[in-house]
């Protein structure tokens, strides 16, 4: 299982960036192999539909779960279509959020928690 966290930097010591579609990076952890790596969120460079472009990027990297602060309706729909589980409303360091996820202390989102364009 691959878990991605929207991050302000490229390591598990960096803080979560709460903006799914506009975050700089995703720190990805493969829970089977233990491997960790970061990818640049090229979806953030989109002039529109950054959340959808970001969902496509995560799908292309075979992500199963994404942990973030906020997700809008278009991004949520795209992530749901890609069968990527979403956990929102979080904050803190990437490593702490991954630990909270592993311990079952994060709540799965049942829908978007912000309006279009983070409004």
DSSP file (Angstrom, degrees, kcal/mol; ACC not computed):
  #  RESIDUE AA STRUCTURE BP1 BP2  ACC     N-H-->O    O-->H-N    N-H-->O    O-->H-N    TCO  KAPPA ALPHA  PHI   PSI    X-CA   Y-CA   Z-CA
    1    1 A X              0   0    0      0, 0.0    30,-2.8     0, 0.0     2,-0.5   0.000 360.0 360.0 360.0 134.6    0.0    0.0    0.0
    2    2 A X  E     -A   30   0A   0     60,-0.3    62,-2.5    28,-0.2    63,-1.8  -0.913 360.0-167.6-108.1 127.3    1.3    3.4   -0.9
    3    3 A X  E     -Ab  29  65A   0     26,-2.6    26,-2.6    -2,-0.5     2,-0.4  -0.956   3.4-164.2-115.5 127.7    0.4    6.4    1.3
    4    4 A X  E     -Ab  28  66A   0     61,-2.8    63,-2.9    -2,-0.5     2,-0.4  -0.905   2.5-162.9-113.0 140.2    1.1   10.0    0.1
    5    5 A X  E     -Ab  27  67A   0     22,-2.2    22,-2.2    -2,-0.4     2,-0.4  -0.987  25.3-122.9-121.4 128.7    1.1   13.1    2.3
    6    6 A X  E     -A   26   0A   0     61,-2.2    11,-2.1    -2,-0.4     2,-0.3  -0.582  47.5-177.7 -69.2 122.4    0.8   16.6    0.8
    7    7 A X  E     -AC  25  16A   0     18,-2.8    18,-1.9    -2,-0.4    17,-0.6  -0.843  46.0-139.9-131.6 158.3    4.0   18.2    2.1
    8    8 A X  S    S+     0   0    0      7,-2.6     2,-0.2    -2,-0.3     8,-0.1   0.576  94.0  18.6 -87.7 -11.8    5.9   21.5    2.1
    9    9 A X  S    S-     0   0    0      6,-0.4    -2,-0.1     2,-0.2    16,-0.1  -0.723  86.7 -96.7-143.4-167.4    9.2   19.7    1.6
   10   10 A X  S    S+     0   0    0     -2,-0.2     2,-0.3    28,-0.1    16,-0.0   0.283  89.5  66.9-106.3   9.1   10.6   16.3    0.5
   11   11 A X  S >  S-     0   0    0     16,-0.1     3,-1.2     4,-0.1    83,-0.3  -0.800  84.9-110.1-127.9 169.5   11.1   14.5    3.8
   12   12 A X  T 3  S+     0   0    0     -2,-0.3    83,-2.8     1,-0.2    84,-0.3   0.621 115.2  64.1 -71.1 -12.2    9.1   13.0    6.6
   13   13 A X  T 3  S+     0   0    0     81,-0.2    -1,-0.2    80,-0.1     2,-0.1   0.572  85.5  95.4 -86.1  -9.6   10.4   15.8    8.9
   14   14 A X  S <  S-     0   0    0     -3,-1.2    80,-2.8     1,-0.1    81,-0.2  -0.380  81.5-102.7 -80.1 160.7    8.6   18.4    6.8
   15   15 A X  B     -G   93   0B   0     78,-0.2    -7,-2.6     1,-0.1    -6,-0.4  -0.468  36.6-100.0 -80.8 151.1    5.2   19.9    7.6
   16   16 A X  B     -C    7   0A   0     76,-3.0     2,-0.6    -9,-0.2    -9,-0.3  -0.457  27.2-140.9 -62.3 138.7    2.0   18.9    5.9
   17   17 A X        -     0   0    0    -11,-2.1    52,-0.4     8,-0.2     6,-0.1  -0.951   9.9-150.3 -99.5 119.8    0.9   21.4    3.2
   18   18 A X  S    S+     0   0    0     -2,-0.6    52,-2.7    50,-0.2     2,-1.0   0.584  72.9  88.7 -72.1  -7.7   -2.9   21.5    3.6
   19   19 A X  B  >  -h   70   0C   0      1,-0.2     4,-1.2    50,-0.2     3,-0.3  -0.760  56.8-170.7 -96.6  99.0   -3.6   22.4    0.0
   20   20 A X  T >4 S+     0   0    0     50,-1.3     3,-0.7    -2,-1.0    -1,-0.2   0.935  85.1  38.0 -52.0 -56.3   -3.9   19.1   -1.9
   21   21 A X  T 34 S+     0   0    0      1,-0.2    -1,-0.2    49,-0.2    -2,-0.1   0.708 126.0  36.7 -73.9 -20.2   -3.9   20.6   -5.4
   22   22 A X  T 34 S+     0   0    0     -3,-0.3    -1,-0.2    23,-0.1    -2,-0.2   0.273  82.9 123.8-118.1  10.0   -1.4   23.3   -4.8
   23   23 A X    <<  -     0   0    0     -4,-1.2    21,-0.3    -3,-0.7   -15,-0.1  -0.330  61.4-131.1 -68.2 157.6    1.1   21.6   -2.4
   24   24 A X  S    S+     0   0    0    -17,-0.6    17,-2.7     1,-0.1     2,-0.3   0.894  78.0   3.9 -76.0 -41.8    4.7   21.6   -3.5
   25   25 A X  E     -AD   7  40A   0    -18,-1.9   -18,-2.8    15,-0.3     2,-0.4  -0.889  54.6-138.1-140.1 164.7    5.4   17.9   -2.9
   26   26 A X  E     -AD   6  39A   0     13,-2.2    13,-2.3    -2,-0.3     2,-0.6  -1.000  16.3-149.2-122.3 128.7    4.0   14.6   -1.9
   27   27 A X  E     -AD   5  38A   0    -22,-2.2   -22,-2.2    -2,-0.4     2,-0.4  -0.882  21.2-161.6 -93.1 123.5    6.0   12.3    0.4
   28   28 A X  E     -AD   4  37A   0      9,-3.5     9,-2.3    -2,-0.6     2,-0.4  -0.895   9.9-168.8-113.4 135.5    5.1    8.8   -0.5
   29   29 A X  E     -AD   3  36A   0    -26,-2.6   -26,-2.6    -2,-0.4     2,-0.8  -0.988  14.7-148.5-123.6 129.5    5.7    5.7    1.7
   30   30 A X  E  >  -A    2   0A   0      5,-2.8     4,-2.9    -2,-0.4     5,-0.3  -0.866   9.4-161.9 -93.8 108.7    5.3    2.2    0.5
   31   31 A X  T  4 S+     0   0    0    -30,-2.8    -1,-0.1    -2,-0.8   -29,-0.1   0.687  86.3  52.9 -68.5 -17.5    4.1    0.3    3.6
   32   32 A X  T  4 S+     0   0    0    -31,-0.4    -1,-0.2     1,-0.1   -30,-0.1   0.941 123.3  23.4 -80.7 -51.6    5.1   -3.1    2.1
   33   33 A X  T  4 S-     0   0    0      2,-0.1    -2,-0.2     1,-0.0     3,-0.1   0.697  96.3-129.9 -88.4 -19.6    8.8   -2.3    1.2
   34   34 A X     <  +     0   0    0     -4,-2.9    -3,-0.1     1,-0.3     2,-0.1   0.418  56.2 148.9  83.2  -2.2    9.3    0.6    3.7
   35   35 A X        -     0   0    0     -5,-0.3    -5,-2.8    -6,-0.1     2,-0.4  -0.383  28.6-164.6 -68.2 141.9   10.6    2.8    0.9
   36   36 A X  E     +D   29   0A   0     -7,-0.2     2,-0.3    -3,-0.1    -7,-0.2  -0.991  17.1 154.0-127.9 137.1   10.0    6.5    1.1
   37   37 A X  E     -D   28   0A   0     -9,-2.3    -9,-3.5    -2,-0.4     2,-0.4  -0.968  30.5-127.8-152.8 166.7   10.4    9.1   -1.7
   38   38 A X  E     -D   27   0A   0     -2,-0.3     2,-0.4   -11,-0.2   -11,-0.2  -0.912  14.5-164.6-119.8 147.2    9.1   12.5   -2.7
   39   39 A X  E     -D   26   0A   0    -13,-2.3   -13,-2.2    -2,-0.4     2,-0.3  -0.973  26.4-115.3-126.0 146.0    7.5   13.7   -5.9
   40   40 A X  E     -D   25   0A   0     -2,-0.4     2,-1.5   -15,-0.2   -15,-0.3  -0.602  28.2-124.1 -74.4 138.1    7.0   17.2   -7.1
   41   41 A X    >   +     0   0    0    -17,-2.7     3,-1.3    -2,-0.3     4,-0.2  -0.672  34.1 174.5 -84.3  89.2    3.3   18.0   -7.4
   42   42 A X  G >  S+     0   0    0     -2,-1.5     3,-1.4     1,-0.3     4,-0.2   0.702  70.5  75.4 -68.8 -18.6    3.3   19.2  -11.1
   43   43 A X  G >  S+     0   0    0      1,-0.3     3,-1.6     2,-0.2    -1,-0.3   0.787  81.8  68.7 -61.5 -27.3   -0.5   19.5  -10.8
   44   44 A X  G <  S+     0   0    0     -3,-1.3    -1,-0.3   -21,-0.3    -2,-0.2   0.710  89.3  64.1 -66.1 -18.8    0.0   22.7   -8.8
   45   45 A X  G <  S+     0   0    0     -3,-1.4    -1,-0.3    -4,-0.2    -2,-0.2   0.544  77.1 112.6 -82.7  -6.9    1.3   24.4  -12.0
   46   46 A X    <   -     0   0    0     -3,-1.6     4,-0.2    -4,-0.2     3,-0.1  -0.388  66.7-141.7 -66.0 141.0   -2.1   24.0  -13.7
   47   47 A X  S    S+     0   0    0      1,-0.2     2,-0.3     2,-0.1    -1,-0.1   0.745  87.0   6.0 -75.1 -22.0   -3.9   27.2  -14.4
   48   48 A X  S    S+     0   0    0      1,-0.1    -1,-0.2     2,-0.0     5,-0.1  -0.973 121.6  31.9-152.0 160.6   -7.1   25.4  -13.6
   49   49 A X     >  +     0   0    0     -2,-0.3     4,-2.3    -3,-0.1     5,-0.2   0.858  60.6 158.2  59.2  39.6   -8.2   22.0  -12.3
   50   50 A X  H  > S+     0   0    0      1,-0.2     4,-2.4     2,-0.2     5,-0.2   0.868  70.9  55.6 -61.2 -36.5   -5.1   21.6  -10.1
   51   51 A X  H  > S+     0   0    0      2,-0.2     4,-2.2     1,-0.2    -1,-0.2   0.887 108.6  46.3 -64.2 -39.3   -6.9   19.1   -7.9
   52   52 A X  H  > S+     0   0    0      2,-0.2     4,-2.1     1,-0.2    -2,-0.2   0.918 113.1  49.0 -69.4 -43.8   -7.8   16.9  -10.9
   53   53 A X  H  X S+     0   0    0     -4,-2.3     4,-2.1     1,-0.2    -2,-0.2   0.886 112.3  49.7 -61.8 -38.3   -4.3   17.1  -12.3
   54   54 A X  H  X S+     0   0    0     -4,-2.4     4,-2.5     2,-0.2    -2,-0.2   0.903 108.0  52.4 -67.5 -41.7   -3.0   16.2   -8.8
   55   55 A X  H  X S+     0   0    0     -4,-2.2     4,-2.3     1,-0.2    -2,-0.2   0.894 109.7  50.1 -60.4 -39.7   -5.3   13.3   -8.5
   56   56 A X  H  X S+     0   0    0     -4,-2.1     4,-2.6     2,-0.2    -2,-0.2   0.913 109.0  51.8 -64.4 -43.4   -4.1   12.0  -11.9
   57   57 A X  H  X S+     0   0    0     -4,-2.1     4,-1.1     2,-0.2    -2,-0.2   0.930 111.1  47.0 -58.1 -47.4   -0.5   12.4  -10.7
   58   58 A X  H  <>S+     0   0    0     -4,-2.5     5,-2.2     1,-0.2     3,-0.4   0.899 111.6  50.8 -63.6 -41.0   -1.2   10.3   -7.5
   59   59 A X  H ><5S+     0   0    0     -4,-2.3     3,-1.9     1,-0.2    -1,-0.2   0.911 106.8  54.4 -61.7 -42.4   -3.0    7.7   -9.5
   60   60 A X  H 3<5S+     0   0    0     -4,-2.6    -1,-0.2     1,-0.3    -2,-0.2   0.752 106.9  51.8 -64.2 -23.9    0.0    7.4  -11.9
   61   61 A X  T 3<5S-     0   0    0     -4,-1.1    -1,-0.3    -3,-0.4    -2,-0.2   0.220 116.8-116.7 -96.3  13.1    2.2    6.8   -8.9
   62   62 A X  T < 5 +     0   0    0     -3,-1.9   -60,-0.3     1,-0.2     2,-0.3   0.837  50.4 173.9  57.2  39.3   -0.1    4.0   -7.7
   63   63 A X      < -     0   0    0     -5,-2.2    -1,-0.2     1,-0.1   -60,-0.2  -0.578  19.7-175.0 -76.9 137.9   -1.0    5.8   -4.5
   64   64 A X  S    S+     0   0    0    -62,-2.5    21,-2.6     1,-0.3     2,-0.3   0.712  70.2  25.9-101.1 -29.7   -3.7    4.1   -2.4
   65   65 A X  E     -be   3  85A   0    -63,-1.8   -61,-2.8    19,-0.2     2,-0.4  -0.994  61.5-163.0-138.9 139.3   -4.2    6.7    0.3
   66   66 A X  E     -be   4  86A   0     19,-2.7    21,-2.4    -2,-0.3     2,-0.5  -0.994   4.2-160.6-125.4 136.1   -3.6   10.4    0.5
   67   67 A X  E     +be   5  87A   0    -63,-2.9   -61,-2.2    -2,-0.4     2,-0.3  -0.962  31.3 139.2-113.5 126.6   -3.4   12.5    3.7
   68   68 A X        -     0   0    0     19,-2.7    22,-1.4    -2,-0.5   -50,-0.2  -0.869  55.1-115.6-152.3-179.7   -3.9   16.2    3.3
   69   69 A X  S    S+     0   0    0    -52,-0.4    20,-2.8     1,-0.3     2,-0.4   0.888  91.8  12.9 -90.4 -52.3   -5.6   19.2    5.0
   70   70 A X  B     -h   19   0C   0    -52,-2.7   -50,-1.3    18,-0.2     2,-0.4  -0.964  55.3-176.5-133.3 144.3   -8.2   20.2    2.4
   71   71 A X        -     0   0    0     -2,-0.4    42,-1.8    -3,-0.1    43,-1.2  -0.989  17.4-143.3-140.3 131.0   -9.7   18.7   -0.7
   72   72 A X     >  -     0   0    0     -2,-0.4     4,-2.6    40,-0.2     5,-0.2  -0.278  33.1 -96.3 -85.8 175.6  -12.2   20.4   -3.0
   73   73 A X  H  > S+     0   0    0     41,-0.4     4,-2.2     1,-0.2     5,-0.2   0.872 120.0  46.8 -64.3 -40.4  -15.1   18.7   -4.8
   74   74 A X  H  > S+     0   0    0      2,-0.2     4,-2.2     1,-0.2    -1,-0.2   0.925 115.2  45.9 -69.4 -43.0  -13.4   18.2   -8.1
   75   75 A X  H  > S+     0   0    0      2,-0.2     4,-2.8     1,-0.2     5,-0.2   0.917 112.4  51.6 -63.8 -42.8  -10.3   16.7   -6.6
   76   76 A X  H  X S+     0   0    0     -4,-2.6     4,-2.7     1,-0.2    -2,-0.2   0.924 110.2  48.5 -61.5 -43.8  -12.4   14.5   -4.3
   77   77 A X  H  X S+     0   0    0     -4,-2.2     4,-2.2     2,-0.2    -1,-0.2   0.907 113.1  47.7 -62.0 -42.0  -14.4   13.2   -7.2
   78   78 A X  H  X S+     0   0    0     -4,-2.2     4,-1.5     2,-0.2    -2,-0.2   0.902 113.4  47.3 -67.2 -41.1  -11.2   12.4   -9.2
   79   79 A X  H  <>S+     0   0    0     -4,-2.8     5,-2.8     2,-0.2    -2,-0.2   0.909 111.9  50.4 -65.7 -41.6   -9.5   10.7   -6.2
   80   80 A X  H ><5S+     0   0    0     -4,-2.7     3,-1.4    -5,-0.2    -2,-0.2   0.903 108.8  51.6 -62.4 -41.9  -12.7    8.7   -5.5
   81   81 A X  H 3<5S+     0   0    0     -4,-2.2    -1,-0.2     1,-0.3    -2,-0.2   0.828 109.6  50.3 -64.2 -31.7  -12.8    7.6   -9.2
   82   82 A X  T 3<5S-     0   0    0     -4,-1.5    -1,-0.3    -5,-0.1    -2,-0.2   0.403 116.3-118.8 -85.5   2.1   -9.1    6.5   -9.0
   83   83 A X  T < 5 +     0   0    0     -3,-1.4     2,-0.6     1,-0.2    -3,-0.2   0.839  62.8 149.3  61.5  36.5  -10.0    4.5   -5.8
   84   84 A X      < -     0   0    0     -5,-2.8   -19,-0.2    -6,-0.1    -1,-0.2  -0.901  44.3-133.1-100.6 122.0   -7.6    6.6   -3.7
   85   85 A X  E     -e   65   0A   0    -21,-2.6   -19,-2.7    -2,-0.6     2,-0.4  -0.513  20.9-146.9 -74.7 142.2   -8.8    7.0   -0.1
   86   86 A X  E     -e   66   0A   0     23,-0.3    23,-3.4   -21,-0.2     2,-0.5  -0.933  16.4-172.7-119.6 132.5   -8.7   10.5    1.3
   87   87 A X  E     +eF  67 108A   0    -21,-2.4   -19,-2.7    -2,-0.4     2,-0.2  -0.992  21.7 175.7-121.4 122.1   -7.9   11.7    4.9
   88   88 A X        +     0   0    0     19,-0.6    19,-0.3    -2,-0.5   -19,-0.2  -0.630  45.0  52.8-122.5 176.2   -8.4   15.4    5.5
   89   89 A X  S    S+     0   0    0    -20,-2.8   -20,-0.2     1,-0.2     2,-0.2   0.687  77.0 136.1  74.9  19.8   -8.3   18.0    8.2
   90   90 A X        +     0   0    0    -22,-1.4     2,-0.3    -3,-0.2    -1,-0.2  -0.549  28.4 177.5 -99.0 162.7   -4.9   17.1    9.3
   91   91 A X        +     0   0    0     -2,-0.2     2,-0.3    -3,-0.1   -74,-0.1  -0.974  33.2  64.3-156.2 158.4   -1.8   19.1   10.3
   92   92 A X  S    S-     0   0    0     -2,-0.3   -76,-3.0   -76,-0.2     2,-0.2  -0.785  84.4 -22.3 125.3-169.5    1.7   18.4   11.6
   93   93 A X  B  >  -G   15   0B   0     -2,-0.3     4,-2.2   -78,-0.2     3,-0.3  -0.491  56.8-120.5 -78.0 146.9    4.8   16.7   10.4
   94   94 A X  H  > S+     0   0    0    -80,-2.8     4,-2.4   -83,-0.3     5,-0.2   0.908 112.7  52.6 -52.4 -48.2    4.6   14.1    7.7
   95   95 A X  H  > S+     0   0    0    -83,-2.8     4,-1.8   -81,-0.2    -1,-0.2   0.871 109.6  49.1 -61.0 -37.0    6.1   11.4   10.0
   96   96 A X  H  > S+     0   0    0     -3,-0.3     4,-2.5   -84,-0.3    -1,-0.2   0.888 110.8  49.7 -69.3 -39.0    3.6   12.1   12.7
   97   97 A X  H  X S+     0   0    0     -4,-2.2     4,-2.4     2,-0.2    -2,-0.2   0.885 109.1  51.9 -67.6 -37.9    0.7   11.9   10.3
   98   98 A X  H  X S+     0   0    0     -4,-2.4     4,-2.5    -5,-0.2    -1,-0.2   0.903 110.7  48.7 -63.4 -40.1    1.9    8.6    8.9
   99   99 A X  H  X S+     0   0    0     -4,-1.8     4,-1.9    -5,-0.2    -2,-0.2   0.917 110.4  50.5 -65.3 -43.3    2.1    7.2   12.4
  100  100 A X  H  <>S+     0   0    0     -4,-2.5     5,-3.2     1,-0.2     6,-0.4   0.903 111.0  49.8 -60.7 -40.8   -1.4    8.5   13.2
  101  101 A X  H ><5S+     0   0    0     -4,-2.4     3,-1.7     1,-0.2     5,-0.2   0.948 109.8  49.7 -62.4 -48.8   -2.7    6.8   10.0
  102  102 A X  H 3<5S+     0   0    0     -4,-2.5    -1,-0.2     1,-0.3    -2,-0.2   0.829 111.0  50.5 -60.0 -32.9   -1.0    3.5   10.8
  103  103 A X  T 3<5S-     0   0    0     -4,-1.9    -1,-0.3    -5,-0.2    -2,-0.2   0.415 116.8-113.8 -86.5   1.7   -2.5    3.6   14.3
  104  104 A X  T < 5S+     0   0    0     -3,-1.7    -3,-0.2    -4,-0.2    -2,-0.1   0.765  78.1 128.8  74.2  25.5   -6.0    4.3   12.9
  105  105 A X      < +     0   0    0     -5,-3.2     2,-0.4    -6,-0.2    -4,-0.2   0.295  48.8  80.9 -99.3   9.8   -6.2    7.8   14.4
  106  106 A X  S    S-     0   0    0     -6,-0.4     2,-0.5    -5,-0.2   -16,-0.0  -0.883  75.2-128.9-112.1 149.0   -7.2    9.6   11.2
  107  107 A X        -     0   0    0     -2,-0.4   -19,-0.6   -19,-0.3     2,-0.2  -0.826  19.7-123.1-100.7 132.5  -10.7    9.8    9.8
  108  108 A X  B     -F   87   0A   0     -2,-0.5   -21,-0.3   -21,-0.2     2,-0.2  -0.506  31.0-116.9 -70.6 136.0  -11.4    8.9    6.2
  109  109 A X        -     0   0    0    -23,-3.4   -23,-0.3    -2,-0.2     3,-0.1  -0.511  20.4-166.4 -74.5 139.6  -13.1   11.8    4.3
  110  110 A X  S    S-     0   0    0      1,-0.2     2,-0.3    -2,-0.2    -1,-0.1   0.431  73.3 -15.5-102.3  -2.4  -16.6   11.1    3.1
  111  111 A X  S    S-     0   0    0    -25,-0.1    -1,-0.2   -40,-0.0   -40,-0.1  -0.965  95.4 -48.5-177.5-179.5  -16.6   14.1    0.8
  112  112 A X        -     0   0    0     -2,-0.3   -40,-0.2     1,-0.1   -39,-0.1  -0.300  34.4-158.1 -65.7 153.1  -14.8   17.4    0.1
  113  113 A X  S    S+     0   0    0    -42,-1.8     2,-0.3     2,-0.1   -41,-0.2   0.349  75.1  39.4-115.4   4.3  -14.1   19.7    3.1
  114  114 A X  S    S-     0   0    0    -43,-1.2   -41,-0.4     1,-0.0     3,-0.1  -0.947  84.6-108.7-140.0 164.1  -13.7   22.9    1.1
  115  115 A X    >   -     0   0    0     -2,-0.3     3,-1.3     1,-0.2     4,-0.2  -0.139  61.9 -51.7 -79.9-176.9  -15.5   24.5   -1.9
  116  116 A X  G >  S+     0   0    0      1,-0.3     3,-1.3     2,-0.2    -1,-0.2  -0.282 127.1  12.0 -56.9 141.1  -14.1   24.8   -5.4
  117  117 A X  G 3  S-     0   0    0      1,-0.3    -1,-0.3    -3,-0.1    -2,-0.1   0.792 131.5 -67.2  60.9  31.6  -10.7   26.5   -5.4
  118  118 A X  G <         0   0    0     -3,-1.3    -1,-0.3     1,-0.1    -2,-0.2   0.688 360.0 360.0  69.2  18.2  -10.2   26.2   -1.7
  119  119 A X    <         0   0    0     -3,-1.3    -3,-0.1    -4,-0.2    -1,-0.1   0.492 360.0 360.0 -77.5 360.0  -13.1   28.7   -0.9
